[in-house]
Amino acid sequence: MKETKLHPPSAFEPLLTDEVLEYFATPMLDIYFDIHEILNSENDNNYTRGTAIFGRTYEQFKKLIVSQDCPVDVHLKDGTFRFVFQIGYAQIGFCKGDFTDPKSLKLRKYTPRNYDLFQVDDNQPVIWKFILNEPKSEEEEAFVEFVGFNLANVPVAYWRSNDNLDGNKLHLVDPITPESIYLDAPLIGDPDEDDLQDEDLDIKFK
């Protein structure tokens, strides 16, 4: 894989500290391990486990946001299965997959519309995702990545929930000071259960 130079998320949005990212990443991992312990019968498969992981993560994230226990202010922007919340100016979602294959994450549908009004630097992330990375062998462990993608869907910011980072794939560089971009003030969305889209559930966690 070609070396990709990435910056810590806090280089772009100071509120995205390790403490804040762990606030969401830890429950994601807990849910993953719980589901794999519970749904291990002969009638279970990647689909039954995947949909359960997505559903529980979706509900858990909503609770984490409304509980106001997060170390920083967090606002729900879209409470449907598309699910977007906001910390500072970062609009964030979650999924499962490989961040090095952004096309598989279907990021285009998550690009904030108001970014179309600005000349955004290529180094500026506009889409943020918590990404569950499942182990590919018994020797590996599941972990969560938090990745910021620019308008071209290229990863430019990276954080990982454990320290076993493969230095041959990624190279984290010192924080940079990006150009300021002023967006609309964070809004608190009202989840509308009638708008939940089953197709999103199928896409992300099959």
TIDO-203462 format. One record per atom (N, C-alpha, C): residue number from 1; residue in one letter; x, z, y. Coordinates in steps of 0.1 Angstrom, whole numbers. Each point is the difference from the previous one (the first is absolute). Example, Ala and Ser with C-alpha at 12.3 -4.5 7.8 and 13.67 -1.06 7.14 Angstrom:
TIDO-203462
PT_k_r_u_w_v
PT_1_A_132_78_-57
PT_1_A_-9_0_12
PT_1_A_9_0_12
PT_2_S_-4_-7_11
PT_2_S_9_0_11
PT_2_S_-8_8_11
***
This chain:
TIDO-203462
PT_k_r_u_w_v
PT_1_M_8_0_-12
PT_1_M_-8_0_12
PT_1_M_9_0_12
PT_2_K_-4_-8_10
PT_2_K_7_0_13
PT_2_K_-1_13_7
PT_3_E_11_5_5
PT_3_E_0_13_7
PT_3_E_-9_-1_12
PT_4_T_-8_11_2
PT_4_T_-9_0_11
PT_4_T_4_13_8
PT_5_K_2_-2_13
PT_5_K_3_11_9
PT_5_K_-13_6_5
PT_6_L_-2_12_-3
PT_6_L_-12_7_4
PT_6_L_3_13_8
PT_7_H_-10_3_9
PT_7_H_2_12_8
PT_7_H_-10_11_-4
PT_8_P_3_13_2
PT_8_P_-10_10_-3
PT_8_P_-12_-2_8
PT_9_P_-12_4_-5
PT_9_P_-12_-2_7
PT_9_P_0_7_14
PT_10_S_6_11_1
PT_10_S_0_8_13
PT_10_S_8_-7_11
PT_11_A_8_-11_-4
PT_11_A_6_-8_10
PT_11_A_-9_-8_9
PT_12_F_-12_-2_-6
PT_12_F_-10_-8_7
PT_12_F_-12_8_5
PT_13_E_-4_10_-8
PT_13_E_-10_10_4
PT_13_E_5_14_-3
PT_14_P_4_7_10
PT_14_P_6_13_-2
PT_14_P_-9_10_-8
PT_15_L_-13_-2_0
PT_15_L_-8_9_-7
PT_15_L_1_-1_-16
PT_16_L_6_-11_-4
PT_16_L_1_-3_-14
PT_16_L_13_7_-6
PT_17_T_-1_13_0
PT_17_T_11_8_-5
PT_17_T_-1_2_-15
PT_18_D_11_5_-6
PT_18_D_0_3_-15
PT_18_D_-12_9_-3
PT_19_E_-2_10_8
PT_19_E_-11_10_-3
PT_19_E_-13_-7_0
PT_20_V_-3_-9_9
PT_20_V_-13_-7_1
PT_20_V_-1_-9_-12
PT_21_L_10_-8_-3
PT_21_L_-1_-9_-11
PT_21_L_-2_7_-13
PT_22_E_7_11_-2
PT_22_E_-2_8_-12
PT_22_E_-14_6_-1
PT_23_Y_-6_2_11
PT_23_Y_-14_5_0
PT_23_Y_-10_-9_-7
PT_24_F_3_-13_0
PT_24_F_-8_-10_-6
PT_24_F_6_-4_-14
PT_25_A_13_-1_-1
PT_25_A_6_-5_-12
PT_25_A_-1_9_-11
PT_26_T_1_13_2
PT_26_T_0_10_-11
PT_26_T_-14_0_-7
PT_27_P_-11_0_7
PT_27_P_-13_-1_-7
PT_27_P_-1_-14_-8
PT_28_M_5_-10_5
PT_28_M_0_-13_-7
PT_28_M_7_1_-14
PT_29_L_11_7_0
PT_29_L_7_1_-12
PT_29_L_-7_10_-10
PT_30_D_-5_11_6
PT_30_D_-8_9_-8
PT_30_D_-12_-6_-7
PT_31_I_-7_-9_7
PT_31_I_-11_-7_-6
PT_31_I_5_-10_-11
PT_32_Y_11_-6_3
PT_32_Y_5_-10_-10
PT_32_Y_3_8_-13
PT_33_F_7_11_0
PT_33_F_3_8_-12
PT_33_F_-12_6_-6
PT_34_D_-9_5_8
PT_34_D_-13_5_-6
PT_34_D_-7_-10_-8
PT_35_I_-2_-12_6
PT_35_I_-8_-11_-6
PT_35_I_7_-4_-14
PT_36_H_13_-1_0
PT_36_H_7_-5_-12
PT_36_H_-1_11_-11
PT_37_E_-1_13_4
PT_37_E_-2_10_-9
PT_37_E_-14_1_-6
PT_38_I_-9_-3_8
PT_38_I_-14_1_-4
PT_38_I_-5_-13_-7
PT_39_L_3_-11_6
PT_39_L_-5_-13_-6
PT_39_L_10_-6_-9
PT_40_N_2_6_-12
PT_40_N_10_-5_-9
PT_40_N_-6_-3_-14
PT_41_S_-13_-2_-1
PT_41_S_-6_-2_-12
PT_41_S_1_-15_-4
PT_42_E_-5_-3_-12
PT_42_E_1_-14_-5
PT_42_E_-10_-9_8
PT_43_N_-9_6_7
PT_43_N_-10_-7_9
PT_43_N_5_-2_14
PT_44_D_12_5_3
PT_44_D_5_-2_13
PT_44_D_11_-11_1
PT_45_N_2_-6_11
PT_45_N_10_-10_2
PT_45_N_4_0_15
PT_46_N_8_-10_4
PT_46_N_5_0_14
PT_46_N_-12_-1_10
PT_47_Y_-10_-7_-4
PT_47_Y_-12_-1_9
PT_47_Y_-7_13_2
PT_48_T_-3_7_-11
PT_48_T_-7_13_2
PT_48_T_8_10_8
PT_49_R_13_0_-3
PT_49_R_9_9_7
PT_49_R_1_-5_15
PT_50_G_2_-13_2
PT_50_G_2_-5_13
PT_50_G_-12_3_10
PT_51_T_-12_-3_-5
PT_51_T_-12_2_8
PT_51_T_-1_15_3
PT_52_A_3_9_-10
PT_52_A_-1_14_2
PT_52_A_10_5_11
PT_53_I_12_-5_-1
PT_53_I_10_3_10
PT_53_I_-4_-4_14
PT_54_F_-5_-12_1
PT_54_F_-4_-5_13
PT_54_F_-11_9_5
PT_55_G_-11_2_-8
PT_55_G_-11_8_5
PT_55_G_3_14_4
PT_56_R_9_7_-8
PT_56_R_4_13_4
PT_56_R_9_1_12
PT_57_T_9_-10_1
PT_57_T_8_-1_12
PT_57_T_-8_-2_12
PT_58_Y_-9_-9_-1
PT_58_Y_-10_-3_12
PT_58_Y_-7_12_4
PT_59_E_-6_8_-9
PT_59_E_-7_12_4
PT_59_E_10_11_5
PT_60_Q_11_1_-6
PT_60_Q_10_10_4
PT_60_Q_5_-2_14
PT_61_F_3_-13_3
PT_61_F_5_-3_14
PT_61_F_-11_3_10
PT_62_K_-12_-3_-3
PT_62_K_-11_3_10
PT_62_K_0_15_2
PT_63_K_1_8_-10
PT_63_K_0_15_1
PT_63_K_12_4_8
PT_64_L_12_-6_-2
PT_64_L_12_4_7
PT_64_L_-1_-3_15
PT_65_I_-7_-10_3
PT_65_I_-2_-4_14
PT_65_I_-10_9_7
PT_66_V_-11_2_-6
PT_66_V_-10_8_7
PT_66_V_3_15_0
PT_67_S_9_4_-9
PT_67_S_3_15_-1
PT_67_S_8_4_12
PT_68_Q_6_-9_8
PT_68_Q_8_3_11
PT_68_Q_12_9_-3
PT_69_D_5_0_-13
PT_69_D_11_8_-4
PT_69_D_13_-8_2
PT_70_C_-1_-13_3
PT_70_C_12_-8_1
PT_70_C_8_5_12
PT_71_P_14_0_-1
PT_71_P_8_5_11
PT_71_P_-2_-8_13
PT_72_V_-6_-12_0
PT_72_V_-2_-7_12
PT_72_V_-15_-5_0
PT_73_D_-4_-5_12
PT_73_D_-14_-5_0
PT_73_D_-1_-13_-8
PT_74_V_-10_-1_-8
PT_74_V_-3_-12_-8
PT_74_V_-14_-4_2
PT_75_H_-3_-13_1
PT_75_H_-14_-4_2
PT_75_H_-3_-11_-10
PT_76_L_-13_1_-5
PT_76_L_-5_-10_-9
PT_76_L_-5_-12_7
PT_77_K_5_-11_-3
PT_77_K_-4_-13_7
PT_77_K_-10_-8_-8
PT_78_D_1_1_-13
PT_78_D_-9_-8_-9
PT_78_D_-1_8_-13
PT_79_G_-12_5_-2
PT_79_G_-3_9_-12
PT_79_G_-5_-8_-12
PT_80_T_0_-13_1
PT_80_T_-4_-8_-12
PT_80_T_12_-1_-10
PT_81_F_-2_-7_-11
PT_81_F_11_-1_-9
PT_81_F_12_-8_6
PT_82_R_-2_-6_11
PT_82_R_11_-6_7
PT_82_R_9_11_5
PT_83_F_-5_10_5
PT_83_F_6_13_4
PT_83_F_12_-1_8
PT_84_V_-2_3_13
PT_84_V_11_0_10
PT_84_V_-1_13_8
PT_85_F_11_7_1
PT_85_F_1_12_9
PT_85_F_11_-2_10
PT_86_Q_1_8_10
PT_86_Q_9_-2_11
PT_86_Q_8_13_3
PT_87_I_13_-1_1
PT_87_I_8_10_5
PT_87_I_8_-5_12
PT_88_G_-1_5_12
PT_88_G_6_-6_11
PT_88_G_-5_-14_2
PT_89_Y_9_-10_0
PT_89_Y_-4_-14_1
PT_89_Y_1_-7_-13
PT_90_A_3_8_-11
PT_90_A_1_-6_-13
PT_90_A_-13_0_-7
PT_91_Q_-5_-12_-4
PT_91_Q_-12_-2_-8
PT_91_Q_4_-1_-15
PT_92_I_-5_9_-8
PT_92_I_5_2_-14
PT_92_I_-10_-1_-10
PT_93_G_4_-6_-12
PT_93_G_-9_-1_-12
PT_93_G_8_5_-12
PT_94_F_-6_-2_-12
PT_94_F_7_3_-12
PT_94_F_-3_-10_-11
PT_95_C_9_-2_-9
PT_95_C_-3_-10_-11
PT_95_C_10_3_-11
PT_96_K_0_-8_-10
PT_96_K_10_0_-11
PT_96_K_7_-13_-1
PT_97_G_13_-1_-2
PT_97_G_6_-13_-1
PT_97_G_15_1_3
PT_98_D_5_-12_3
PT_98_D_14_-2_3
PT_98_D_2_-5_14
PT_99_F_6_9_8
PT_99_F_1_-4_15
PT_99_F_9_-12_2
PT_100_T_9_-3_-10
PT_100_T_8_-12_2
PT_100_T_-8_-13_-3
PT_101_D_-12_1_-4
PT_101_D_-9_-11_-2
PT_101_D_-12_2_9
PT_102_P_1_-1_13
PT_102_P_-11_3_9
PT_102_P_-13_-8_-2
PT_103_K_2_-12_-5
PT_103_K_-12_-9_-3
PT_103_K_-9_7_-10
PT_104_S_5_7_-10
PT_104_S_-8_7_-10
PT_104_S_-8_11_6
PT_105_L_5_5_12
PT_105_L_-7_12_6
PT_105_L_-11_-5_9
PT_106_K_-2_-13_2
PT_106_K_-10_-6_9
PT_106_K_0_6_14
PT_107_L_11_0_6
PT_107_L_2_7_13
PT_107_L_-7_-7_11
PT_108_R_-2_-13_-1
PT_108_R_-6_-7_12
PT_108_R_-13_6_4
PT_109_K_-8_4_-9
PT_109_K_-14_6_3
PT_109_K_1_13_7
PT_110_Y_12_6_1
PT_110_Y_2_13_6
PT_110_Y_7_-1_14
PT_111_T_3_-12_4
PT_111_T_7_-1_13
PT_111_T_-9_3_11
PT_112_P_3_10_8
PT_112_P_-8_5_12
PT_112_P_-3_-12_9
PT_113_R_-12_-2_4
PT_113_R_-4_-12_8
PT_113_R_7_1_14
PT_114_N_1_13_6
PT_114_N_5_1_13
PT_114_N_15_-4_1
PT_115_Y_7_-1_-11
PT_115_Y_14_-5_1
PT_115_Y_1_-15_3
PT_116_D_-11_-7_-2
PT_116_D_1_-14_3
PT_116_D_1_-3_15
PT_117_L_-2_10_9
PT_117_L_0_-1_14
PT_117_L_15_2_5
PT_118_F_9_4_-8
PT_118_F_13_4_4
PT_118_F_11_-9_-6
PT_119_Q_11_-1_7
PT_119_Q_12_-7_-6
PT_119_Q_7_11_-7
PT_120_V_-1_1_-13
PT_120_V_5_11_-7
PT_120_V_14_-4_-6
PT_121_D_10_9_2
PT_121_D_13_-2_-5
PT_121_D_0_0_-16
PT_122_D_8_-8_-6
PT_122_D_1_-1_-14
PT_122_D_3_13_-7
PT_123_N_7_9_7
PT_123_N_4_12_-5
PT_123_N_-11_11_1
PT_124_Q_-12_-4_6
PT_124_Q_-10_10_3
PT_124_Q_-10_0_-12
PT_125_P_-2_11_-7
PT_125_P_-10_1_-11
PT_125_P_-14_0_6
PT_126_V_-10_-7_-6
PT_126_V_-13_0_5
PT_126_V_-10_4_-11
PT_127_I_5_0_-13
PT_127_I_-8_4_-11
PT_127_I_8_11_-8
PT_128_W_-7_11_-3
PT_128_W_7_11_-7
PT_128_W_-7_3_-13
PT_129_K_7_2_-11
PT_129_K_-6_3_-13
PT_129_K_7_11_-7
PT_130_F_-8_9_-6
PT_130_F_5_9_-10
PT_130_F_-2_-8_-13
PT_131_I_10_-2_-8
PT_131_I_0_-8_-12
PT_131_I_4_8_-12
PT_132_L_-9_1_-10
PT_132_L_3_6_-12
PT_132_L_8_-9_-9
PT_133_N_12_5_-4
PT_133_N_9_-8_-8
PT_133_N_0_6_-14
PT_134_E_-6_-6_-10
PT_134_E_-1_5_-13
PT_134_E_14_-3_-8
PT_135_P_3_9_-9
PT_135_P_12_-2_-8
PT_135_P_-1_-12_-9
PT_136_K_11_-7_-1
PT_136_K_0_-12_-9
PT_136_K_6_3_-14
PT_137_S_5_13_-1
PT_137_S_5_4_-13
PT_137_S_-1_15_-2
PT_138_E_2_5_-12
PT_138_E_-2_15_-2
PT_138_E_11_7_8
PT_139_E_11_-6_3
PT_139_E_11_7_7
PT_139_E_-3_1_15
PT_140_E_-9_-8_5
PT_140_E_-2_1_14
PT_140_E_-12_9_3
PT_141_E_-1_4_13
PT_141_E_-11_8_5
PT_141_E_-8_-7_11
PT_142_A_-12_4_1
PT_142_A_-9_-6_10
PT_142_A_5_6_14
PT_143_F_-1_-8_10
PT_143_F_3_4_14
PT_143_F_-9_-7_10
PT_144_V_0_5_12
PT_144_V_-8_-6_11
PT_144_V_10_-6_10
PT_145_E_-3_-12_5
PT_145_E_8_-6_11
PT_145_E_-9_-1_12
PT_146_F_5_2_11
PT_146_F_-7_-2_13
PT_146_F_7_-11_7
PT_147_V_-6_-11_2
PT_147_V_6_-12_5
PT_147_V_-7_-6_12
PT_148_G_8_-4_10
PT_148_G_-6_-7_12
PT_148_G_4_-14_0
PT_149_F_-10_-9_1
PT_149_F_2_-15_0
PT_149_F_-2_-6_14
PT_150_N_8_-10_3
PT_150_N_-2_-7_13
PT_150_N_-11_-10_-1
PT_151_L_-3_-8_10
PT_151_L_-11_-10_0
PT_151_L_2_-10_-10
PT_152_A_13_-3_-4
PT_152_A_3_-10_-10
PT_152_A_0_6_-14
PT_153_N_-5_13_-2
PT_153_N_-1_7_-12
PT_153_N_13_3_-7
PT_154_V_10_1_9
PT_154_V_14_4_-5
PT_154_V_2_15_2
PT_155_P_4_7_-10
PT_155_P_2_15_2
PT_155_P_12_3_9
PT_156_V_-3_8_10
PT_156_V_10_4_10
PT_156_V_2_15_1
PT_157_A_-9_8_-6
PT_157_A_2_15_0
PT_157_A_-3_5_-15
PT_158_Y_7_10_-4
PT_158_Y_-1_5_-14
PT_158_Y_2_15_-1
PT_159_W_-8_6_-9
PT_159_W_2_14_-3
PT_159_W_-4_1_-15
PT_160_R_7_9_-7
PT_160_R_-3_2_-14
PT_160_R_-2_14_-4
PT_161_S_-9_3_-9
PT_161_S_-3_14_-3
PT_161_S_10_8_-8
PT_162_N_11_-7_-5
PT_162_N_10_7_-7
PT_162_N_14_-6_5
PT_163_D_10_6_-4
PT_163_D_14_-3_5
PT_163_D_7_-10_-9
PT_164_N_-6_-5_-11
PT_164_N_7_-9_-9
PT_164_N_-1_-14_5
PT_165_L_5_-3_12
PT_165_L_-1_-13_6
PT_165_L_11_-9_-5
PT_166_D_-4_-12_-5
PT_166_D_10_-10_-5
PT_166_D_6_-7_12
PT_167_G_13_4_3
PT_167_G_7_-5_11
PT_167_G_3_-15_-1
PT_168_N_-2_-6_-12
PT_168_N_3_-14_-1
PT_168_N_-12_-8_5
PT_169_K_-12_6_1
PT_169_K_-12_-7_5
PT_169_K_-3_2_14
PT_170_L_3_12_5
PT_170_L_-4_3_14
PT_170_L_12_6_7
PT_171_H_0_-2_13
PT_171_H_10_6_8
PT_171_H_-7_6_13
PT_172_L_-1_13_0
PT_172_L_-6_6_12
PT_172_L_10_1_11
PT_173_V_-4_-4_12
PT_173_V_9_0_11
PT_173_V_-4_10_10
PT_174_D_8_3_10
PT_174_D_-3_10_10
PT_174_D_-12_-4_7
PT_175_P_-8_10_5
PT_175_P_-12_-2_8
PT_175_P_3_-9_12
PT_176_I_-10_-9_4
PT_176_I_1_-8_11
PT_176_I_-11_4_10
PT_177_T_1_-5_12
PT_177_T_-10_3_10
PT_177_T_-8_-13_2
PT_178_P_-12_-2_-6
PT_178_P_-7_-12_2
PT_178_P_-6_-1_14
PT_179_E_-4_-13_4
PT_179_E_-7_-2_12
PT_179_E_-14_7_-1
PT_180_S_-4_6_11
PT_180_S_-13_7_1
PT_180_S_-11_-11_-1
PT_181_I_-10_3_-7
PT_181_I_-12_-8_-1
PT_181_I_-12_9_2
PT_182_Y_-8_-3_10
PT_182_Y_-12_9_3
PT_182_Y_-12_-6_-6
PT_183_L_-7_8_-9
PT_183_L_-12_-4_-6
PT_183_L_-11_9_4
PT_184_D_-12_-3_-5
PT_184_D_-12_8_3
PT_184_D_3_14_-5
PT_185_A_-6_10_6
PT_185_A_1_14_-4
PT_185_A_-6_1_-14
PT_186_P_6_9_-9
PT_186_P_-5_2_-13
PT_186_P_-15_4_0
PT_187_L_-7_-6_-9
PT_187_L_-15_2_-1
PT_187_L_-3_7_-13
PT_188_I_-10_9_0
PT_188_I_-4_6_-12
PT_188_I_-11_-8_-6
PT_189_G_2_-5_-12
PT_189_G_-10_-8_-7
PT_189_G_-10_8_-8
PT_190_D_-12_-5_-2
PT_190_D_-10_7_-8
PT_190_D_-1_-8_-13
PT_191_P_4_6_-11
PT_191_P_-1_-8_-13
PT_191_P_-15_-3_-3
PT_192_D_-2_-13_-3
PT_192_D_-13_-5_-4
PT_192_D_0_-4_-14
PT_193_E_-5_9_-9
PT_193_E_0_-3_-14
PT_193_E_-6_-13_-4
PT_194_D_-10_-5_8
PT_194_D_-7_-12_-4
PT_194_D_9_-12_2
PT_195_D_12_2_7
PT_195_D_9_-12_2
PT_195_D_11_0_-10
PT_196_L_0_9_-10
PT_196_L_11_0_-9
PT_196_L_0_-13_-8
PT_197_Q_12_-6_-2
PT_197_Q_1_-13_-7
PT_197_Q_7_2_-13
PT_198_D_-7_-3_-11
PT_198_D_5_2_-13
PT_198_D_12_-9_-3
PT_199_E_1_-12_7
PT_199_E_11_-9_-2
PT_199_E_13_6_4
PT_200_D_0_9_10
PT_200_D_12_6_5
PT_200_D_5_10_-11
PT_201_L_-9_7_-7
PT_201_L_3_9_-10
PT_201_L_7_-8_-12
PT_202_D_-5_-11_-3
PT_202_D_5_-8_-11
PT_202_D_14_-6_3
PT_203_I_2_-4_13
PT_203_I_12_-7_3
PT_203_I_12_10_0
PT_204_K_-2_12_5
PT_204_K_12_8_2
PT_204_K_5_8_-12
PT_205_F_-9_4_-9
PT_205_F_5_9_-10
PT_205_F_-3_-5_-14
PT_206_K_-1_-13_-2
PT_206_K_-2_-5_-14
PT_206_K_13_2_-8
***
